[in-house]
């Protein structure tokens, strides 16, 4: 199956530096979004290191006999190691970190890996599903039933990550295989989108026409119209 895709990023309306990075493979094999930790020195560098490392690792091991889930796990772990090495070389960036979400199409299967709160969504027949689960304190509390979805949306700790890249104590790299069918649309995004745009509006924008570039622009403009308080990055993948 063929894919159409588009990636776009915008600093938003408040921040002067864009700490997000993304990569779209021209051969349609994999897609990456990374969101450097806002407010920390080196967030821009961390997300760039992660994106470059994941890309290089996947390309190097693409034709190997290693299973796709193991390759994804290796790519994320290597990115984490490289960020830590950079921290050691540049003490002024010791607190930098980044999220990452990756989609991989390989050997007829579709895989996702993520760390942090950058998300993957799938739109199918006008129904939006969030494939990833945020690695945040609030997401854990919500799952445990300790707060409601309404409380989670405005909780002051909603941005507190339970894990990110750039930490020696990285506990779990989430790897999952998921189903993609003809007509599906995938969205990889940083929380600069999801903080400002509700799922209902995300679904509407994803379903608006067939031009991936226009869809990406519409999502970014919606985030900016609702405040644009953070960097906004979206990657759209349309399965034909």
C-alpha positions as CSV (number, residue, x, y, z in Angstrom):
1,X,0.0,0.0,0.0
2,X,1.1,3.5,-0.8
3,X,1.2,6.4,1.6
4,X,0.9,10.1,1.4
5,X,2.5,12.2,4.2
6,X,3.4,15.6,5.4
7,X,5.3,17.0,8.4
8,X,5.2,20.6,9.7
9,X,6.4,22.4,12.8
10,X,5.7,25.9,14.2
11,X,7.1,27.7,17.2
12,X,3.6,28.8,18.3
13,X,2.7,32.2,19.6
14,X,4.6,32.4,22.9
15,X,7.9,30.6,22.6
16,X,10.8,32.2,20.7
17,X,12.7,28.9,20.1
18,X,11.2,25.8,18.5
19,X,12.4,22.8,20.5
20,X,10.5,20.2,18.4
21,X,12.0,18.2,15.5
22,X,10.5,15.6,13.2
23,X,11.6,13.4,10.3
24,X,9.6,11.9,7.5
25,X,11.3,9.2,5.5
26,X,11.0,9.8,1.8
27,X,10.7,6.1,1.2
28,X,7.6,6.0,3.6
29,X,9.3,3.5,6.0
30,X,9.2,5.5,9.3
31,X,8.2,8.8,10.8
32,X,9.4,10.5,14.0
33,X,8.3,13.4,16.2
34,X,10.4,14.6,19.2
35,X,9.6,17.4,21.6
36,X,12.5,18.8,23.6
37,X,11.7,19.5,27.2
38,X,10.4,23.1,27.4
39,X,12.1,25.4,29.9
40,X,15.2,23.3,30.1
41,X,18.5,24.3,28.5
42,X,19.2,22.1,25.5
43,X,15.7,21.0,24.7
44,X,16.2,21.9,21.0
45,X,19.5,19.9,21.0
46,X,17.9,16.9,22.7
47,X,15.1,16.5,20.2
48,X,17.5,17.0,17.3
49,X,19.9,14.3,18.7
50,X,17.0,11.9,19.2
51,X,15.5,12.4,15.7
52,X,18.9,12.0,14.0
53,X,19.8,9.0,16.1
54,X,16.5,7.2,15.5
55,X,16.8,7.8,11.8
56,X,20.4,6.6,11.6
57,X,19.7,3.5,13.7
58,X,16.7,2.4,11.7
59,X,18.4,3.0,8.4
60,X,21.5,1.0,9.5
61,X,19.4,-2.0,10.7
62,X,16.6,-1.8,8.1
63,X,17.7,-4.9,6.1
64,X,18.9,-6.9,9.0
65,X,17.2,-10.1,10.3
66,X,16.4,-8.4,13.6
67,X,12.7,-8.1,14.5
68,X,11.1,-4.7,14.1
69,X,10.2,-4.3,17.7
70,X,13.8,-5.0,18.7
71,X,15.1,-2.5,16.1
72,X,12.7,0.2,17.5
73,X,13.8,-0.5,21.0
74,X,17.4,-0.3,20.0
75,X,16.8,3.0,18.2
76,X,15.2,4.6,21.2
77,X,17.8,3.3,23.6
78,X,20.6,4.5,21.4
79,X,19.0,8.0,21.2
80,X,18.8,8.0,25.0
81,X,22.5,7.1,25.3
82,X,23.6,9.8,22.8
83,X,21.7,12.5,24.7
84,X,23.3,11.4,28.0
85,X,26.7,11.5,26.3
86,X,26.0,15.1,25.1
87,X,24.9,16.1,28.6
88,X,28.2,14.9,29.9
89,X,30.1,16.9,27.3
90,X,28.0,20.0,27.9
91,X,27.1,20.4,31.6
92,X,25.0,23.5,30.8
93,X,22.6,21.0,29.1
94,X,22.6,18.5,31.9
95,X,18.8,18.8,32.4
96,X,17.8,18.5,28.7
97,X,15.5,15.8,27.6
98,X,12.9,15.0,24.9
99,X,9.9,12.9,24.1
100,X,9.8,10.8,21.0
101,X,7.1,9.0,19.0
102,X,8.0,6.8,16.1
103,X,5.9,4.9,13.5
104,X,7.5,2.1,11.5
105,X,6.2,0.3,8.4
106,X,8.3,-2.9,7.9
107,X,7.8,-6.4,6.6
108,X,4.0,-5.8,6.1
109,X,3.5,-4.7,9.8
110,X,3.1,-1.4,11.5
111,X,4.8,-0.6,14.8
112,X,4.9,2.3,17.2
113,X,7.4,3.3,19.8
114,X,7.1,6.2,22.2
115,X,8.5,7.8,25.3
116,X,6.9,10.8,27.0
117,X,3.7,12.6,25.9
118,X,4.1,13.1,22.2
119,X,1.2,11.1,20.7
120,X,0.1,8.9,17.9
121,X,-3.5,8.9,16.7
122,X,-5.3,6.9,14.1
123,X,-8.4,8.2,12.3
124,X,-10.6,5.4,10.7
125,X,-14.0,6.0,9.3
126,X,-14.2,9.4,11.1
127,X,-13.4,7.8,14.5
128,X,-10.3,9.0,16.2
129,X,-8.3,6.6,18.4
130,X,-5.3,7.5,20.6
131,X,-2.8,4.7,20.0
132,X,-0.2,5.8,22.6
133,X,-0.6,6.4,26.3
134,X,1.1,9.4,27.8
135,X,4.0,8.9,30.1
136,X,2.8,11.5,32.6
137,X,1.9,11.7,36.3
138,X,-1.6,12.8,35.3
139,X,-2.1,9.9,32.8
140,X,-1.2,7.4,35.5
141,X,-3.6,9.0,38.0
142,X,-6.3,9.0,35.3
143,X,-5.8,5.3,34.5
144,X,-5.8,4.4,38.2
145,X,-9.1,6.2,38.6
146,X,-7.7,8.9,40.9
147,X,-9.0,11.8,38.8
148,X,-11.5,12.4,36.0
149,X,-10.7,13.2,32.4
150,X,-12.1,16.7,33.1
151,X,-9.8,17.2,36.0
152,X,-6.8,15.8,34.0
153,X,-7.3,18.4,31.2
154,X,-6.6,21.3,33.6
155,X,-4.5,19.7,36.3
156,X,-1.3,21.8,37.1
157,X,0.8,18.7,36.9
158,X,-0.5,17.6,33.5
159,X,2.9,18.4,31.8
160,X,5.0,16.4,34.4
161,X,6.6,13.5,32.5
162,X,7.1,10.2,34.2
163,X,9.9,9.4,31.8
164,X,11.7,11.0,28.8
165,X,14.8,10.5,26.8
166,X,18.0,11.8,28.3
167,X,17.7,10.0,31.6
168,X,19.8,7.0,32.9
169,X,16.7,5.7,34.7
170,X,14.7,5.2,31.5
171,X,12.4,2.5,32.6
172,X,10.2,1.3,29.8
173,X,10.2,1.9,26.0
174,X,6.7,1.4,24.9
175,X,6.6,-0.7,21.7
176,X,3.4,-1.9,20.1
177,X,2.2,-3.4,16.9
178,X,-1.1,-1.9,15.6
179,X,-3.4,-2.3,12.6
180,X,-3.4,0.1,9.6
181,X,-6.0,-0.2,6.8
182,X,-6.5,1.5,3.5
183,X,-8.1,4.9,4.2
184,X,-6.6,5.3,7.7
185,X,-4.9,8.5,8.6
186,X,-2.2,8.6,11.3
187,X,-1.2,11.7,13.2
188,X,2.1,11.9,15.2
189,X,2.2,15.1,17.2
190,X,3.8,17.0,20.1
191,X,1.7,18.2,23.0
192,X,1.7,21.7,21.6
193,X,-1.2,20.4,19.5
194,X,-3.0,18.3,22.0
195,X,-2.8,20.9,24.8
196,X,-4.7,23.3,22.6
197,X,-7.0,21.2,20.4
198,X,-9.6,18.7,21.6
199,X,-9.8,15.3,20.1
200,X,-13.1,16.1,18.4
201,X,-11.5,19.0,16.5
202,X,-8.4,16.9,15.7
203,X,-10.7,14.3,14.1
204,X,-12.5,17.0,12.1
205,X,-9.3,18.4,10.7
206,X,-7.8,15.0,9.9
207,X,-11.0,14.2,7.9
208,X,-11.0,17.5,6.0
209,X,-10.0,16.7,2.4
210,X,-7.1,14.7,0.9
211,X,-4.2,17.2,0.9
212,X,-1.9,16.2,3.8
213,X,-0.2,19.6,3.7
214,X,-3.5,21.4,4.1
215,X,-4.5,19.1,7.0
216,X,-1.2,19.7,8.8
217,X,-1.6,23.5,8.3
218,X,-5.2,23.4,9.6
219,X,-4.1,21.5,12.8
220,X,-1.3,24.0,13.5
221,X,-3.6,27.0,12.9
222,X,-6.2,25.5,15.2
223,X,-3.6,25.2,18.0
224,X,-2.5,28.7,17.4
225,X,-6.1,30.0,17.4
226,X,-6.6,28.4,20.8
227,X,-3.5,30.0,22.3
228,X,-0.5,28.5,20.7
229,X,1.3,28.4,24.0
230,X,3.9,25.8,22.9
231,X,5.7,24.6,19.9
232,X,3.4,22.6,17.5
233,X,4.6,19.7,15.4
234,X,2.4,17.4,13.3
235,X,3.2,14.5,10.9
236,X,0.3,13.2,8.9
237,X,0.4,9.8,7.2
238,X,-2.5,8.8,4.9
239,X,-2.7,5.2,4.0
240,X,-4.0,4.6,0.5
